[in-house]
Amino acid sequence: LGGQVHETLRSYTYLYPHTGSVHSEDAHGKNVYNDPDLAAACALEYVEQGFNAVKLDPAGPYTAFDGHQPRLVDIDLSTRMIKAIREAVGTRADILFGTHGQFTASGALRMARAIEPYDPLWFEEPVPPDMPEVMAQVARATSIPIATGERLTTKFEFARVIENRAATILQPDLGRSGGILETKKIAAMAEAYHIQIAPHCYCGPIVGAANIQLAVTLPNFLILESLKQWDGFHATLLKKKIEWQDGNVIPSKEPGLGVELNEAVCDAHPYTGKDLHLQMMQTPLMP
């Protein structure tokens, strides 16, 4: 893959509830997804653990029929959430503003204008990812860097983003983008345009380990998605957990992906559900 460029890899985590489901519609009352004070407290807790970047997506519902205009209540909540986190963490951490392609270009710009004063590191997938020409309209009209890529597949789809200058941060997910070699090509294409790479991870520690092995070779690496500190259940899935220290992932020196799957734990926890996380719905899904 070209050799090691980085000794450590800066990482970020989503805001997660202490207990209960990560799906906000399963929670009752106030939680880190709808309450600015709880979100700020959670962000500060992660910063005190060593993280210097945190992510949230409070921007309202999305469906299979997006994009749409954000509701004023969604713009208001997003602004209050970002403001509370910025006031809590100050300049100790970047704030990553996540969405799932739910807006039109004009709707995304209304949201961007509201959160710009709090200087988020990125505005993620502000419009549906199938039209980078439309995403480019947002990129040209806001000071917030645009990030996209978690739903894109192969260098050909990423090439359209690059050609249209639709984003300055690409987020390939190795479970979808085409694997390590294909994503290395995507990163090389991006490097020629001064576009940075922030590997996305919505799967688990195996894709996470692949992200690490790729990211460590990339001159244009920006930041790595981490599932908190790769602890808890994700740690038990591996015979040796992914090493994390002071906000950074420490790349493994072991061969291959650098990790070994604990198959006994996997066999003991088969997936029995029918739904996919964040699949597109006909009825609005609240992030």
C-alpha positions in Angstrom: 0.0 0.0 0.0 3.0 2.3 -0.2 4.3 2.1 3.4 3.4 3.7 6.7 2.9 7.5 6.8 1.4 8.0 10.3 2.4 6.6 13.6 -1.0 7.4 15.2 -4.4 8.2 13.7 -6.6 11.0 15.0 -10.1 9.6 15.8 -13.6 10.9 16.5 -16.7 9.3 18.1 -20.4 9.8 17.8 -22.3 10.9 20.9 -23.8 7.7 22.3 -26.3 7.3 25.2 -25.0 5.8 28.4 -27.8 3.2 28.3 -30.5 2.0 26.0 -30.8 2.1 22.2 -28.8 4.2 19.8 -32.0 4.8 17.9 -33.5 8.0 19.3 -37.0 6.9 18.5 -36.6 4.0 21.0 -35.7 6.4 23.8 -38.3 8.2 25.9 -38.0 11.8 26.9 -34.7 13.7 26.9 -31.5 12.1 25.5 -28.3 13.0 23.8 -30.1 13.2 20.4 -32.6 15.9 21.3 -31.4 17.7 24.5 -28.6 20.2 24.1 -27.5 20.0 27.7 -27.2 16.2 27.6 -25.4 16.4 24.3 -22.9 18.9 25.7 -22.3 16.9 28.8 -21.7 13.8 26.7 -19.3 15.6 24.4 -17.4 17.0 27.3 -17.1 13.6 28.8 -15.5 12.2 25.6 -13.2 15.2 25.4 -12.0 14.5 28.9 -11.3 10.9 27.9 -9.0 12.3 25.2 -11.1 12.7 22.1 -10.6 16.0 20.2 -13.5 15.6 17.8 -17.1 14.4 18.3 -20.0 13.9 15.9 -23.8 14.2 16.1 -26.7 14.3 13.6 -29.6 16.2 15.2 -30.9 17.6 11.9 -34.3 15.9 11.8 -36.1 13.1 9.9 -35.1 11.5 6.6 -36.8 9.1 4.3 -36.4 7.3 0.9 -37.9 10.4 -0.7 -35.4 13.1 0.4 -34.2 15.8 -0.1 -36.6 18.1 1.6 -36.6 21.5 3.3 -35.6 21.3 7.0 -38.3 22.3 9.4 -37.6 25.4 11.5 -37.8 23.3 14.6 -35.0 21.1 13.2 -32.8 24.1 12.3 -33.4 25.5 15.8 -32.6 22.2 17.6 -29.5 21.7 15.5 -28.3 25.2 16.3 -28.9 24.8 20.0 -27.2 21.4 20.1 -24.1 22.7 18.3 -24.0 25.9 20.3 -24.2 23.9 23.6 -21.4 21.6 22.6 -19.2 24.4 21.4 -19.7 26.2 24.7 -18.9 23.1 26.7 -15.7 22.0 24.8 -14.5 25.3 23.6 -11.6 24.9 21.2 -10.6 21.5 22.7 -12.6 19.6 20.1 -13.9 19.8 16.6 -17.6 19.3 16.1 -18.7 17.1 13.1 -22.2 17.8 11.9 -23.7 14.7 10.4 -26.8 14.4 8.2 -28.0 11.6 5.9 -28.7 13.4 2.6 -32.1 14.6 3.7 -32.0 18.2 2.4 -32.3 20.0 -0.9 -29.4 22.4 -1.7 -31.4 25.4 -0.6 -32.5 23.6 2.6 -29.0 22.6 3.4 -27.8 26.1 3.0 -30.5 27.4 5.4 -29.1 24.8 8.0 -25.5 25.7 7.2 -26.1 29.5 7.8 -27.5 28.7 11.2 -24.6 26.5 12.4 -21.7 28.3 10.7 -21.0 30.6 13.8 -20.0 27.5 15.8 -17.3 26.4 13.2 -18.1 22.7 12.6 -15.3 20.8 11.0 -17.7 19.4 8.4 -21.3 19.3 7.2 -21.8 15.6 6.2 -23.9 14.6 3.2 -26.1 17.7 3.2 -28.0 16.5 0.1 -28.6 13.0 -1.4 -25.3 11.6 -2.6 -26.5 10.6 -6.1 -26.2 14.2 -7.5 -22.8 15.6 -6.7 -23.6 18.5 -9.0 -26.3 19.6 -6.4 -23.9 19.0 -3.5 -21.4 21.3 -5.2 -24.0 24.1 -5.0 -23.9 23.7 -1.2 -20.1 23.5 -1.1 -19.7 26.7 -3.0 -22.0 28.7 -0.8 -20.9 27.8 2.7 -17.7 28.2 4.7 -18.2 24.7 6.3 -16.2 22.0 4.6 -18.6 19.4 3.0 -18.0 15.7 3.6 -19.5 12.8 1.8 -18.9 9.2 0.7 -20.3 6.7 3.2 -22.9 5.5 0.6 -20.7 5.7 -2.5 -19.2 2.7 -4.2 -16.0 2.4 -6.3 -13.7 5.1 -7.7 -16.2 5.9 -10.4 -18.8 7.3 -8.1 -16.1 9.2 -6.1 -14.7 10.6 -9.3 -18.0 12.5 -9.9 -17.7 14.1 -6.5 -14.1 15.2 -7.2 -14.8 16.4 -10.7 -17.7 18.6 -9.4 -15.8 19.9 -6.4 -18.7 18.7 -4.3 -16.7 18.0 -1.2 -13.3 18.7 0.4 -13.5 15.6 2.7 -14.3 12.1 1.4 -15.6 9.4 3.7 -15.3 6.0 2.0 -16.5 3.1 4.0 -14.4 0.1 3.1 -17.3 -2.2 3.6 -19.0 -0.5 0.6 -16.4 1.5 -1.3 -14.7 -1.5 -2.8 -12.1 -2.7 -0.3 -8.6 -1.6 0.5 -7.1 -1.4 -2.9 -10.0 0.4 -4.5 -10.2 2.9 -1.7 -6.4 3.5 -2.0 -7.1 4.5 -5.6 -9.9 6.8 -4.4 -7.6 8.4 -1.9 -4.9 8.9 -4.5 -7.4 10.6 -6.8 -8.5 12.9 -4.0 -4.9 13.8 -3.0 -4.3 15.3 -6.4 -7.2 17.8 -5.6 -6.1 18.5 -2.0 -9.1 16.6 -0.8 -8.7 14.8 2.6 -9.9 11.3 3.6 -11.9 10.5 6.7 -12.7 6.8 6.6 -16.2 6.0 7.7 -17.3 3.0 9.8 -20.8 1.9 10.5 -20.0 -1.8 10.8 -17.7 -3.0 13.5 -14.0 -3.7 14.4 -13.2 -5.7 11.2 -14.0 -2.8 8.9 -12.5 -0.5 11.5 -9.2 -2.5 11.4 -9.2 -2.3 7.5 -9.8 1.5 7.8 -6.8 1.7 10.1 -4.5 -0.3 7.8 -5.4 2.0 4.8 -5.4 5.3 6.7 -1.9 4.8 8.1 -0.6 4.9 4.4 -2.5 8.0 3.3 -0.7 11.4 3.1 -4.1 13.1 2.9 -5.6 11.3 5.9 -7.7 13.6 8.1 -9.5 11.7 10.8 -10.8 8.2 11.5 -14.3 7.2 12.8 -13.9 5.2 16.0 -16.7 3.5 17.9 -15.9 5.2 21.2 -12.6 3.7 22.3 -13.2 0.4 20.6 -14.1 -1.0 23.9 -17.2 -2.9 25.2 -18.7 -5.6 22.9 -16.5 -4.5 20.0 -13.4 -5.3 22.1 -14.7 -8.8 22.8 -15.2 -9.5 19.1 -11.4 -9.5 18.7 -8.8 -11.6 20.5 -6.8 -8.3 21.0 -8.7 -5.0 21.0 -7.9 -2.1 18.7 -5.5 0.2 20.7 -6.7 3.7 21.4 -4.9 6.3 23.4 -5.4 10.1 24.0 -7.8 10.5 21.1 -5.7 8.5 18.6 -5.8 4.9 17.3 -2.5 3.2 17.5 -2.0 1.1 14.3 -1.3 -2.6 14.9 2.0 -4.1 13.8 0.4 -7.5 13.4 0.1 -9.0 9.9 -3.0 -8.7 7.7 -5.6 -6.4 9.1 -3.7 -6.4 12.4 -6.6 -8.1 14.3 -7.9 -11.6 14.8 -11.6 -12.3 15.0 -12.9 -14.1 18.1 -15.2 -16.5 16.4 -16.5 -18.0 19.6 -18.0 -14.6 20.6 -19.4 -14.1 17.1 -21.1 -17.6 17.2 -22.6 -16.8 20.6 -24.2 -13.6 19.3 -25.9 -14.3 15.9 -27.9 -11.4 14.4 -31.6 -12.3 14.5 -33.2 -9.0 13.4 -34.7 -8.2 10.0 -33.9 -4.5 9.7 -30.7 -2.8 8.6 -29.3 0.1 10.6 -30.3 3.4 8.9 -32.1 1.8 5.9 -34.2 4.2 3.9 -37.9 4.2 5.0 -41.1 5.5 3.5 -42.1 7.0 6.8 -39.7 9.5 8.4 -36.9 8.1 10.5 -35.6 10.4 13.3 -31.8 10.2 13.7 
